Amino acid sequence: MLEIRNLNIEFHDHLVPETVVHDLNLRVAEGEIVGLVGESGSGKTMTALAVAGLLRRHDMQKTGEILFQEKNLLECGRKELRELQGSEISMIFQEPMTSLNPVRRIGWQVEEALRLHTDLDQKKRKERALEVLSQVELPDVERVYRAYPHELSGGMRQRVMIAAAIICKPKLLIADEPTTALDVTIQAQIVKLLLKINRENQVAVLFISHDLSLVRQLCTRVAVMQNGYLVEEGRTESIFMEPKEAYTRQLIAAIPKIERVD
């Protein structure tokens, strides 16, 4: 479904150009969950934003190919990208409080992709919004639909962001550090929810994280980035049991273990 070939991302907003992603090659199959891990500055979020079509086009250069269902996203026009964003490719961001509009009710925000990508009337949009709010296991969805973001807990807001991301039934879901701002118990719940969505909807997931313990619970394959380079890739258990690179071993040793979600 997704194939990244020789991706390079170079910024030109300084006196000297800076390459933040070097010759990256990565594949995500239909219905697969792939973890992209590394410390801050490793290039994983830049890669995710490039796939989602959210990198600004001035003061940077992107070379290589990002093939989504055999269509090169780097060659798509802005209109064509907008048609894919939120419908075929959706993204869950790290901090829902900064991603959600504080002066708009939850229902209006969850329905946004439907307004952009479908011809559903207001009644049908609300029905679909309530359906996905239930799917992400929020209680009293009518109340949540009418609520403002500040009236919900952090875990509830993140579930709202997931609902908004899946409302158009995308084929690829990019989750960029979706549990960083949450406590350990809620992190485990969100990981379990993403697994459920993957299994029920067969949506592929690119899970961006610096936390290998969460990646181990969720992902079938793991790609490790360091300083913009892909340094190791493989099946999740192989990476954990027999990491080849010293950097991967350091990541595994540094992350506290969390009970595995079945």
C-alpha positions as CSV (number, residue, x, y, z in Angstrom):
1,M,0.0,0.0,0.0
2,L,2.7,2.5,1.0
3,E,6.2,2.3,-0.3
4,I,8.9,5.0,0.4
5,R,11.8,4.9,-2.0
6,N,15.1,6.7,-1.4
7,L,13.4,9.6,0.4
8,N,15.5,12.6,1.1
9,I,14.2,15.7,2.9
10,E,16.5,18.8,2.9
11,F,15.7,22.2,4.5
12,H,16.9,25.4,3.0
13,D,15.9,27.8,5.7
14,H,19.4,28.2,7.1
15,L,22.6,29.5,5.6
16,V,23.7,25.9,5.0
17,P,21.1,23.3,3.8
18,E,20.3,20.6,6.3
19,T,19.2,17.1,5.3
20,V,16.9,15.6,8.0
21,V,16.0,12.3,6.2
22,H,18.6,10.4,4.1
23,D,17.8,7.8,1.4
24,L,14.9,6.3,3.4
25,N,13.3,3.1,2.2
26,L,10.2,1.7,4.0
27,R,7.1,-0.3,3.1
28,V,3.7,-0.7,4.8
29,A,1.4,-3.4,3.6
30,E,-2.4,-3.3,3.6
31,G,-3.6,-3.9,7.2
32,E,-0.1,-3.9,8.6
33,I,1.1,-2.0,11.7
34,V,4.6,-0.7,11.3
35,G,6.5,1.2,14.1
36,L,8.9,4.0,13.2
37,V,11.0,4.7,16.2
38,G,14.0,6.8,17.3
39,E,14.9,9.6,19.6
40,S,13.8,13.3,19.0
41,G,15.5,14.6,15.9
42,S,15.8,11.2,14.2
43,G,13.6,12.2,11.3
44,K,10.6,10.0,12.0
45,T,8.1,12.8,12.3
46,M,9.5,14.5,9.2
47,T,8.9,11.2,7.4
48,A,5.4,10.9,8.6
49,L,4.5,14.5,7.7
50,A,5.9,13.9,4.2
51,V,3.7,10.9,3.8
52,A,0.7,12.9,5.0
53,G,1.5,15.7,2.6
54,L,1.8,18.2,5.5
55,L,5.3,19.5,4.9
56,R,5.5,23.0,3.6
57,R,6.7,23.2,0.0
58,H,8.9,26.3,0.2
59,D,12.4,26.4,1.8
60,M,12.8,22.6,1.5
61,Q,13.5,19.9,-1.1
62,K,12.1,16.4,-1.1
63,T,13.5,13.8,-3.5
64,G,12.7,10.1,-4.0
65,E,9.3,8.6,-4.1
66,I,6.4,8.1,-1.7
67,L,4.1,5.7,-3.4
68,F,0.6,5.3,-2.0
69,Q,-1.4,2.7,-3.9
70,E,1.2,3.2,-6.7
71,K,0.6,7.0,-6.8
72,N,3.7,9.1,-6.1
73,L,2.6,11.6,-3.5
74,L,5.6,13.9,-4.1
75,E,4.3,14.5,-7.6
76,C,0.7,15.1,-6.7
77,G,-0.8,18.6,-6.9
78,R,-2.2,20.4,-3.9
79,K,-5.8,19.6,-5.0
80,E,-5.1,15.9,-5.4
81,L,-3.3,15.7,-2.0
82,R,-6.3,17.4,-0.3
83,E,-8.6,14.7,-1.7
84,L,-6.4,12.0,-0.1
85,Q,-5.8,13.8,3.2
86,G,-8.4,12.7,5.8
87,S,-10.1,10.3,3.4
88,E,-7.5,7.8,2.3
89,I,-4.6,8.9,4.6
90,S,-5.4,10.2,8.1
91,M,-3.1,11.4,10.9
92,I,-3.4,11.4,14.7
93,F,-1.2,14.0,16.3
94,Q,0.7,14.0,19.5
95,E,-1.2,16.6,21.6
96,P,-4.9,16.7,21.0
97,M,-5.4,19.9,23.0
98,T,-3.4,21.8,20.5
99,S,-4.9,20.0,17.5
100,L,-8.5,20.5,18.5
101,N,-10.2,23.9,18.1
102,P,-11.0,25.1,21.6
103,V,-14.1,27.1,20.5
104,R,-15.7,24.4,18.4
105,R,-17.8,21.6,19.7
106,I,-16.4,18.0,19.4
107,G,-19.2,16.9,17.0
108,W,-18.4,19.7,14.5
109,Q,-14.7,18.8,14.6
110,V,-15.2,15.1,14.2
111,E,-17.4,15.7,11.2
112,E,-14.9,17.9,9.4
113,A,-13.6,15.2,7.1
114,L,-17.1,14.3,6.1
115,R,-17.9,17.9,5.1
116,L,-14.8,18.0,3.0
117,H,-15.0,14.5,1.4
118,T,-18.6,13.5,1.3
119,D,-22.1,14.8,0.3
120,L,-23.7,13.6,3.5
121,D,-26.3,15.9,5.0
122,Q,-26.1,17.2,8.6
123,K,-28.2,14.3,10.0
124,K,-26.1,11.6,8.3
125,R,-22.9,13.3,9.4
126,K,-24.1,13.3,13.0
127,E,-25.1,9.7,12.8
128,R,-21.6,8.8,11.5
129,A,-19.9,10.9,14.1
130,L,-21.8,9.3,16.9
131,E,-20.9,5.9,15.4
132,V,-17.2,6.5,15.4
133,L,-17.3,8.1,18.9
134,S,-18.9,4.8,20.1
135,Q,-16.3,2.9,18.1
136,V,-13.4,4.5,20.0
137,E,-15.2,3.5,23.2
138,L,-16.2,7.0,24.5
139,P,-19.0,7.0,27.1
140,D,-22.2,9.0,26.6
141,V,-21.4,9.9,23.0
142,E,-24.3,12.5,22.8
143,R,-22.7,14.5,25.6
144,V,-19.2,14.2,24.0
145,Y,-20.6,15.3,20.7
146,R,-21.9,18.5,22.3
147,A,-18.9,19.1,24.5
148,Y,-15.9,21.5,24.0
149,P,-12.4,20.0,24.2
150,H,-11.7,21.5,27.6
151,E,-14.6,19.6,29.0
152,L,-12.9,16.3,28.3
153,S,-10.0,14.5,29.8
154,G,-6.7,14.0,28.0
155,G,-7.5,10.4,27.2
156,M,-11.0,11.3,25.9
157,R,-9.6,14.0,23.7
158,Q,-7.1,11.5,22.2
159,R,-10.0,9.2,21.5
160,V,-11.8,12.1,19.8
161,M,-8.8,12.6,17.6
162,I,-8.8,9.0,16.6
163,A,-12.5,9.1,15.8
164,A,-11.9,12.2,13.6
165,A,-9.1,10.3,11.8
166,I,-11.1,7.2,11.0
167,I,-14.5,8.8,10.2
168,C,-13.9,8.5,6.4
169,K,-12.5,4.9,6.8
170,P,-9.0,5.7,5.6
171,K,-6.7,3.0,4.3
172,L,-3.6,4.4,6.1
173,L,-3.6,5.9,9.6
174,I,-0.4,7.7,10.7
175,A,-0.1,8.0,14.5
176,D,2.6,10.5,15.5
177,E,3.4,9.9,19.2
178,P,-0.3,9.6,20.0
179,T,0.3,8.6,23.7
180,T,3.1,10.9,24.8
181,A,0.9,13.3,26.8
182,L,-1.0,10.5,28.5
183,D,-0.3,8.5,31.7
184,V,0.8,4.8,31.4
185,T,-2.7,3.4,32.0
186,I,-4.3,5.5,29.3
187,Q,-1.4,4.8,27.0
188,A,-2.2,1.1,27.2
189,Q,-5.9,1.8,26.5
190,I,-5.0,3.8,23.4
191,V,-2.7,1.1,22.1
192,K,-5.4,-1.5,22.6
193,L,-7.9,0.8,20.8
194,L,-5.5,1.1,17.8
195,L,-5.2,-2.6,17.6
196,K,-9.0,-3.0,17.6
197,I,-9.4,-0.4,14.8
198,N,-6.7,-2.2,12.8
199,R,-8.3,-5.6,13.1
200,E,-11.9,-4.4,12.6
201,N,-11.2,-2.0,9.7
202,Q,-8.1,-3.5,8.2
203,V,-6.5,0.0,8.2
204,A,-2.8,0.1,7.9
205,V,-1.0,2.0,10.7
206,L,2.3,3.8,10.7
207,F,3.0,4.3,14.4
208,I,5.6,6.9,15.2
209,S,7.2,6.7,18.7
210,H,10.3,6.9,20.8
211,D,8.8,4.3,23.1
212,L,9.8,0.8,22.0
213,S,7.7,-0.8,24.8
214,L,4.5,0.5,23.2
215,V,5.8,-0.4,19.7
216,R,6.3,-4.0,20.9
217,Q,2.7,-4.2,22.0
218,L,1.3,-2.8,18.8
219,C,3.5,-3.4,15.7
220,T,4.3,-6.3,13.5
221,R,7.4,-4.7,12.1
222,V,9.8,-2.0,13.4
223,A,12.0,0.5,11.6
224,V,14.6,2.3,13.7
225,M,15.8,5.8,12.7
226,Q,18.9,7.7,13.9
227,N,20.0,11.1,12.7
228,G,17.8,10.8,9.6
229,Y,19.0,7.4,8.6
230,L,17.1,4.1,8.8
231,V,19.6,2.0,10.8
232,E,17.6,-1.2,11.4
233,E,14.4,-2.8,10.3
234,G,12.7,-6.2,11.0
235,R,10.0,-8.2,12.6
236,T,9.2,-6.8,16.0
237,E,10.2,-9.8,18.1
238,S,13.4,-10.2,16.1
239,I,14.3,-6.5,16.8
240,F,13.7,-7.0,20.5
241,M,15.3,-10.4,20.9
242,E,18.3,-9.9,18.5
243,P,18.9,-6.2,17.8
244,K,21.8,-5.8,15.4
245,E,22.6,-2.2,16.0
246,A,24.1,-0.7,19.1
247,Y,21.7,2.2,18.9
248,T,18.7,-0.2,18.9
249,R,20.1,-2.0,21.9
250,Q,20.4,1.4,23.7
251,L,16.8,2.2,23.0
252,I,15.6,-1.1,24.3
253,A,17.7,-0.8,27.4
254,A,16.5,2.7,28.1
255,I,12.7,2.2,27.9
256,P,10.8,0.9,30.9
257,K,8.8,-2.2,30.2
258,I,4.9,-2.1,30.1
259,E,2.7,-5.1,30.4
260,R,1.9,-6.4,27.0
261,V,-1.7,-5.9,25.6
262,D,-3.2,-9.0,24.1
